[in-house]
Amino acid sequence: MRVLVTGGTGFTGSALVRRLLADGHDVHVIDNAKGLFFDELRQKGAKIDLGSVEDREFCEKSVNGAEVVYHLAAAFRQLNVPKKYYWNVNVEGTRYLAEAAWKAGVRKFVYCSTQGVHGHIANPPGDENSPIAPEDYYQYTKYEGEKVVNELVARTGFDATTVRPTAIYGPGDPARFLMLYRRCRKGTFMMFGSGKTTYHPVYIDNLVDCFLLAAEKGKKGEAYIGADEHYYSLNDLVRYVGKSMGVDVKIRHYPFWPLYVAALMCEAVCYPLRIAPPLFRRRVDWFRQVRAFRIDKAKRELGYQPKVGIEEGLKRTADWYKANGYL
């Protein structure tokens, strides 16, 4: 069938596109930049158009003929842009695309949100019914995007489903876990706080499985946590990352709050000068925010079962980093 993937040249999108192409689908990709995998995906047979979901006309042209739309495009980790940019891409762009898909007769729409809409999980493990408590503007706009999609579902009966991924990692990721690997490779890791805070990863192939199942079996207007089977303390995660590289990591603990204050001061100095701060609160919150979820709903309603465990996933990722000169 003909499939549209937005944000398809990035890390997560490109993994989905590769799977769809391997399964024999006619894949159309749109993205606002070429990204790391543009040439590879074109050589594999994907049709790629550059443009933004902020452009309503571009959205309307892009959905023509598509049976399924996977909407992964988002404003993410842009530090020196106004809040309006996040709103225009993550909310209005989602509105334009979803409405265009409905009008074009698209059979299924899968929206990629984030587990971050739940913020800190005060009573772990959480699930899809945990309180909505986004802790930054990105997470806030992603949930507003969910609301846009579900309003369309309620008004028209459009068949749309949301997936909320946890922390995505795997081969092809040039940023998300790379800093963690580089720090662990040194043999010592500076842990701010106890390291008992939990973190919930999802290996990229497992997440792609979840996306495909959401398109096939996801219920209208429902959201599903897309995550690996288990979550881990930061201490254990660091040790697993070290093990994937054959490194016995020594963890050194330091107080959290001085780091947080330093991040706050760094933002206060850099933002007025329109400089990307080297240290910011969202980054240091990694040490204290609890991320831990049940995936019972995805298992029950989608038949989702993560196939790649943490040790295998981290080893594959380490091997990719080494092969491509990142480590």
C-alpha positions in Angstrom: 0.0 0.0 0.0 1.0 3.7 -0.2 2.2 5.1 3.0 3.2 8.6 4.1 5.8 9.1 6.8 6.4 12.7 8.1 9.8 13.3 9.7 11.0 10.3 7.7 14.7 11.2 7.2 15.4 11.4 11.0 16.5 8.6 13.3 13.1 7.3 14.2 11.4 8.0 10.9 14.1 6.5 8.8 13.9 3.2 10.8 10.2 3.1 10.2 10.7 3.9 6.5 13.3 1.1 6.1 10.8 -1.4 7.6 8.0 -0.3 5.4 10.1 -0.5 2.3 11.4 -4.0 3.3 7.7 -5.0 3.7 7.1 -4.0 0.1 5.1 -0.7 0.6 5.2 2.4 -1.6 6.7 4.9 0.9 6.4 8.7 0.5 8.6 10.7 3.0 8.3 14.3 3.9 10.7 16.2 6.1 12.0 19.8 6.5 15.6 18.7 6.1 17.6 16.0 4.4 18.9 14.5 7.6 21.4 11.7 8.0 19.6 9.1 5.8 18.2 11.0 2.9 20.4 9.4 0.2 20.1 5.9 1.7 16.3 6.0 1.8 16.1 7.4 -1.8 18.4 4.6 -3.0 16.1 2.0 -1.3 13.1 3.4 -3.2 11.5 6.0 -0.9 10.0 9.1 -2.6 11.2 12.1 -0.5 9.9 15.7 -0.6 11.3 18.5 1.5 8.9 20.8 3.1 7.2 21.6 6.4 3.9 20.5 8.0 3.6 24.2 8.8 2.5 24.6 5.2 -1.2 23.6 4.9 -1.0 23.3 1.1 2.1 21.1 1.3 0.2 18.8 3.7 -2.8 18.6 1.4 -0.6 17.6 -1.5 1.4 15.1 0.5 -1.5 13.0 1.7 -3.0 12.4 -1.7 -3.2 8.7 -2.5 -1.9 7.6 0.9 -3.7 4.8 2.7 -1.8 5.2 6.0 -0.1 8.2 7.5 2.6 8.0 10.2 3.1 11.5 11.6 6.5 11.6 13.3 7.6 15.2 12.3 8.1 17.5 15.3 10.0 20.5 16.6 12.3 18.9 19.1 15.4 20.0 20.9 15.6 23.3 19.1 16.9 25.6 21.9 17.1 28.9 20.1 13.7 29.2 18.6 10.6 31.0 19.9 7.8 29.0 21.5 5.6 29.9 18.5 7.8 27.6 16.3 7.0 24.6 18.5 3.3 25.5 18.5 3.2 26.0 14.7 4.9 22.6 14.0 3.6 20.4 16.8 0.1 21.7 17.0 -0.9 23.6 13.9 1.2 21.3 11.7 -0.5 18.3 13.2 -3.9 19.9 12.6 -3.2 20.6 9.0 -1.9 17.1 8.3 -4.7 15.3 10.1 -7.4 17.3 8.5 -5.9 16.9 5.1 -5.6 13.1 5.7 -9.2 12.9 6.7 -10.4 14.8 3.7 -8.2 12.7 1.4 -9.8 9.5 2.7 -6.7 8.2 4.5 -7.6 4.9 6.1 -5.4 5.2 9.2 -3.4 8.0 10.9 -0.8 7.2 13.5 0.4 10.2 15.6 3.8 10.0 17.4 3.6 11.8 20.7 5.9 11.3 23.7 5.7 9.7 27.2 7.0 13.1 28.3 3.3 14.3 28.3 3.1 12.5 31.7 6.1 14.4 33.1 7.6 13.0 36.3 5.9 9.7 37.3 5.2 10.2 41.0 3.8 6.7 41.6 5.6 4.3 39.2 5.0 2.5 37.1 2.7 4.8 35.2 0.5 4.0 32.2 -1.6 5.8 29.6 -4.0 7.0 32.4 -1.2 8.7 34.5 -1.7 12.4 35.0 -0.9 14.6 32.1 1.9 16.9 33.4 4.3 18.1 30.7 7.4 19.7 32.1 8.5 21.7 29.1 7.0 23.4 26.1 7.9 20.6 23.7 6.0 18.1 25.8 3.1 20.5 26.2 2.8 21.0 22.5 3.0 17.3 21.8 0.0 16.8 24.0 -1.9 19.7 22.4 -1.2 17.8 19.1 -2.9 14.7 20.6 -5.9 16.8 21.5 -6.1 18.1 17.9 -6.1 14.6 16.6 -8.7 13.4 19.1 -11.0 16.3 18.4 -11.0 15.3 14.8 -11.7 11.7 15.7 -14.6 12.8 17.9 -16.0 15.1 15.2 -15.6 13.0 12.1 -15.0 9.4 13.2 -11.5 9.6 11.6 -9.4 6.5 12.4 -6.4 7.9 14.3 -4.3 6.4 17.1 -1.5 7.9 19.2 1.8 6.2 20.3 3.8 7.7 23.2 7.3 6.4 22.9 9.7 6.4 25.9 13.4 7.1 25.5 14.3 5.9 22.0 17.7 4.5 21.2 19.4 2.2 18.7 21.7 2.1 15.6 21.3 5.3 13.6 20.9 7.6 16.6 23.6 10.2 16.4 22.6 12.1 19.5 20.2 10.8 22.1 22.3 8.1 23.7 25.7 9.1 22.3 26.6 11.4 25.2 25.9 8.5 27.6 28.1 6.1 25.7 31.0 8.6 25.5 30.8 9.3 29.3 30.7 5.6 30.1 33.6 4.8 27.8 35.9 6.8 30.0 35.4 4.2 32.8 33.9 6.7 35.3 30.5 8.3 35.3 29.5 11.4 37.2 26.0 10.7 38.7 24.2 13.7 40.2 21.9 12.3 42.8 21.5 8.7 44.0 21.2 7.1 40.6 18.1 5.3 41.8 15.8 7.3 39.5 14.2 5.1 36.9 14.6 5.4 33.1 12.5 3.6 30.5 14.2 3.0 27.1 12.6 1.7 23.9 14.8 0.1 21.3 14.1 1.5 17.8 13.1 -1.9 16.3 10.6 -2.4 19.2 9.1 1.0 18.6 8.8 0.4 14.9 6.8 -2.8 15.7 4.6 -0.7 17.9 3.9 1.9 15.2 3.0 -0.9 12.7 0.7 -2.6 15.2 -0.9 0.8 16.0 -1.7 1.2 12.3 -3.2 -2.3 12.1 -5.0 -2.7 15.4 -4.9 0.7 17.3 -8.3 1.9 18.4 -9.7 5.3 17.4 -8.7 8.1 19.7 -6.6 5.8 22.0 -3.0 6.3 23.1 -0.4 3.6 23.7 2.9 3.7 25.6 5.6 2.4 23.2 8.3 1.1 25.5 10.6 -1.8 26.2 9.5 -4.5 28.6 11.5 -3.2 31.6 12.7 0.1 33.0 16.0 0.6 34.9 17.6 2.7 37.5 20.2 5.1 36.1 22.9 3.2 38.0 21.9 0.0 36.2 21.5 1.7 32.8 25.0 3.2 33.1 26.5 -0.2 33.9 24.6 -1.8 31.0 26.0 0.8 28.6 29.5 0.2 29.9 29.1 -3.5 29.5 28.0 -3.1 25.8 31.5 -1.6 25.2 33.4 -3.9 27.5 33.9 -1.2 30.1 33.5 -1.7 33.9 32.1 1.8 34.8 32.8 3.3 38.2 29.9 5.6 39.2 30.8 8.6 41.3 27.9 10.4 43.0 27.5 14.1 43.5 24.7 16.3 44.8 22.0 17.2 42.2 20.9 20.7 43.1 24.2 22.5 42.5 24.1 21.2 38.9 20.5 22.3 38.5 21.3 25.8 39.7 24.3 25.9 37.3 21.9 25.0 34.4 19.5 27.7 35.4 22.2 30.3 35.5 23.6 29.1 32.2 20.2 29.5 30.6 19.8 33.0 32.1 23.1 34.1 30.5 22.8 32.4 27.2 19.2 32.8 26.1 19.2 36.7 26.0 22.3 36.4 23.8 20.6 33.9 21.6 23.3 31.3 22.4 22.5 27.7 22.8 23.4 27.0 26.5 25.8 24.1 27.0 24.0 23.2 30.1 20.2 23.5 30.6 17.5 22.3 33.0 15.9 19.8 30.6 19.2 18.0 30.3 20.0 17.8 34.0 16.4 16.7 34.8 17.5 13.4 33.4 19.1 12.7 36.8 15.9 13.2 38.8 12.7 12.6 36.7 11.2 9.2 37.1 10.3 7.4 33.9 8.7 4.0 34.4 5.6 2.6 32.6 3.5 -0.5 32.2 2.9 -1.5 28.6 -0.1 -3.8 29.4 -2.5 -1.8 27.1 -0.2 -2.1 24.1 0.2 -5.8 24.7 -3.5 -6.4 25.2 -4.9 -4.3 22.4 -2.1 -4.3 19.8 -0.5 -7.6 20.5 2.8 -5.7 21.1 5.7 -7.6 22.5 9.2 -6.0 22.6 11.6 -8.5 21.0 15.0 -6.8 21.6 16.2 -6.6 25.2 18.5 -4.0 26.8 21.8 -5.9 26.5 21.3 -6.8 22.9 20.0 -3.4 22.0 22.8 -1.5 23.7 25.4 -3.8 22.1 24.0 -3.2 18.6 24.0 0.5 19.3 27.6 0.5 20.5 28.7 -1.4 17.4 27.0 1.1 15.2 28.6 4.1 17.0 32.0 2.4 16.6 31.5 1.5 12.9 30.4 5.0 12.1 33.2 6.8 13.9 31.2 8.2 16.9 33.1 6.2 19.5 
